[in-house]
């Protein structure tokens, strides 16, 4: 592992979880700035497979390894592997014309975390054009106007799985550090808490954001971050309620 492994910074590690560069596919990467955790990078889909414990490595071998007979093994020519030192510069993420890269940073339990996510400019424009006013027919008023109003911002557009993707990535990061159970909830809430406060909205009408807008901008006020927190909690089957106090 020391001979074939490739050291990687924490910044590049989290970027690789989204879009791994070609030079790490099929390699073992080592988180040298953390605890030296090792991962095997699937050459086909870029998935990171944790190799921290013997059982983890065994499961990777069982799922990705191929059996071979001694006869066939003897036919494989032994070559020399020349390892080129890694480029000290960070890998460049090439974005398409519709893509926007957002870099999230937060802390949990005294440790800093990073996550890069790619968002669609077109989808952001669609959310920006959506109404913030609850409308209904006079004879078809919702049973609970407040719940119906909040549901507008908690419900994503059809086909938008952005929050699901981010939660998968957050869960991957948490798993590498053994964060599970209620601590996983705290970890995800810390992600929300560290989204910067959008003080510019205080001078305006303070129109609520849709969740995609809050993530795309990486900023929001209390109501925007509350919507995001509630959506995450409900997706992991935790009860969540919005307390709306009168002005």
Secondary structure, DSSP 8 states (H G I E B T S, - for coil): -TTTEEEE-HHHHHHHHHS--GGGTTSEEEETTTT--EEEE-TTT--EEE-SSHHHHHHHHHHH-----HHHHTTS-----------SS-------TTEEEEEEEEEETTEEEEEEEEEEHHHHHHHHTS--S----GGG--S-HHHHHHHHHHS--TT--HHHHHHHHHHHHHHHTT--HHHHHHHHHHHHHTSEE-GGGGGTT-----HHHHHHHTEE-HHHHHHHHHHHHHHTT----------
